[in-house]
Amino acid sequence: MLFRLWESPAGESPAARLVPDGVARLVPDGVGRLVPDGVGRLVPDGVGRLVPDGVGRLVPDGVGGEHLLVTRHAEVRAVLADPDTYRPDNALDAVTPMPASALRILVRHGFRLPPTLANNGGASHPAIRAEVAELLHPHSVAAQRPWLSSVVRRRVSGVSSDLAAGRSVDLHAAIAADLPLLVLARLVDLPEAETAAVKTFARAALELFWAPLSADRQNHLATVVGEFHTTLRDFAAHGDGLAARLRAAGHGPDVVAGALFFLLVAGQETTSQFLTLLMHRLATTPIPPDARTADIVEESLRLDTPIVTWRRVAARDTTLGDVRIPAGTSLLLWLTAAGRDPAVVAAPDDFRPGQPGSRRHLAFGAGAHRCVGASLARMEAEVVTEETRSLLRSVTVLRAPWSPDNLTFRMPDAFVIGPQNGVPEAEAVRPQIGHRHRRHAGL
Ligand code: HEM
């Protein structure tokens, strides 16, 4: 392992047993105390106040890179709002440099990641973004809501039956894992593939590009990502919908496949992760009964966002606050810290739906690259909140979701609950992801 794993004291829950120090090690030495955040990651104590001027000094990522850590809301927002000075070119760069062996595997599968969406600071970005945005128009998203509500209601009813029978349930697998992919497939033409295969590919991609890794692991992940990429390339050449529209607009096969690649990862895996973190929040934090669903979702996005950090690179010598930044510096924007900045939110560390500043989080980024799926993610989260909220008030958390070491994504795994006063963790059952993805399936 390139990153050190810290053993927590004996007796702590297994969810927090191996505590990764990926993001945590970015904290400048001697500033702030590190504490477990309950989902397996160390976060600084009082994150928003961690670096007094909001722009830290260069900190190592533990795998050979250095980043300028930006934590305060105002500075994070300023960077995101200025794509000319702070370009998005490094957004998808591999945190752990790829060895020649992994690169060979990717090349063998024809894998390329040209600038398309999040990593595209060039002239082609607005048009590619507009194609995607049209498919995710708020009207189209709203039209999916009744269908989604009925799917989630049926699933929650199954969960309730299991709990009533004394069985434990993994809510990540039972509700969150495949749901965003099923919704996405109703909005965007995607290649025919099993849900489980898409999930495996997407999680492999997040690990390959954002985790600290050994060379063996990189080779394995490169194989998984490369094999799925051949499916994407084939769809990019012949598929309908977005693929056809990008082809018609004159984009070459690498760009079409690259856009599909990003959409398949960003458009469903992030939301799956968020739904799991949100349900964990609903099960563990007392929420006033009159709290509005939309306010609960916003407050959870602020505190539980699945994307902890995002990167930009300085295009020229510049200054941020009073910190001089040479051209080429990688900036690590700590989105969760910005969401807890006391300058914008009244009670930064408390979960208070509707509190002043709650909506000013930067979970979806900002500016020209702001998340184009934000309204879709919000709609899905609102439906899940509506359908699970009352159930989750009276369950036992048997296993909190655990997040592996990753610079950017939380990637929570199983979240196991049982009936109130339920069984101990060792007896918890973990269902498999069993659904097969079929476009327009009436699930
Ligand atoms: C809770 C779920 C989600 C979170 C937290 C999230 C967060 C983000 C963030 C932080 C960015 C980078 C923004 C920037 O650079 O300023 C981004 C970009 C993007 N997201 Fe999301 N996202 C989520 C769900 C989705 C969904 C559901 C879709 C589509 C179906 C989507 C599609 C995209 C795309 C296409 C971009 C690139 C936009 C561009 O560069 O123009 N995301 N997202």
Residues whose N, C-alpha, C, O or C-beta is under 5 A from the ligand:
A	BS01	HEM	L80 L117 A118 R129 A266 G267 Q268 T270 T271 F274 P306 I307 L362 A363 F364 G365 A366 A368 H369 R370 C371 V372 G373 L376 A377
